[in-house]
């Protein structure tokens, strides 16, 4: 989960697994896999960094099968 800020200043927590795209229009717009769009105060770069930190923290990509390494030993 990552903490973000709506344009009205209200904080909320978003499950980073549902992020499909992050764009600047100039406001940062996050499109979720559900099709929902959210506009946040954080920059596009900050959202990417927060999402990357989330994936590192939960070690989602640490599984060799998820990385495409299907070697059996």
N, C-alpha and C positions, 0 to 999 in steps of 0.2 A: 504494500500500500504506500502511496505517496501523498503528501499533504500539499495542496494547492490553494490558490486564492481566487475567488470569483471577482468579477469587475467591481461588484458592490463592496468588496473588502471582506466578505465572509469566507472563512477557511472551510475546507472540506477535504475528505480523504478519498482517493480514487484507487481502485485496484488496477495497477499498471498492466496486468495481463489482458485487460480489455482495450488497451490503446491500439488503434489501427494506424492513424496518421497524426502528426503534429505539424501545423503550418502557421505562418504569420501572414495576416491579411490587412493591416499591420498588427491587430491584436492576435495573440496566440490562440489558435483554435485546435482543439483536440477532437478527433473523430473516433468514436468507440466502435468496436466490432458489431454493436447493436444498431449502429447508424446514428446514435445520439451525438450531437455536437455540443462541446462545452467551450466557453471562452474564459481564459484565465489571465491573471496579471503577469505570471511568470513568463520569461522569454522562452522561445522554442528551444534554445540551447539548454536552459535550466531544466525544462521538462524532460529532455533527453537524458541529461545527467542524473536527475532523480530516478528515472525509470531504469537506467543502467545500474545505478547503485542498488535499487530494489532487486534486480535480477542477480547481482553479485551476492547480496546479503542472503537471499534464499537459496543460492547455489543451484538455480534451476538448470543452468547450462553446464553443471559440473558432471552430469551423467554422460558417460561416453556414448551411449546409445542416442541421446538427444543431439550430440555433436556430430553424429554420423559415423562414429568409430565403432563398427560392428565386429571387430576382431575378437574371436574367442581364443582364450589361452588354455 
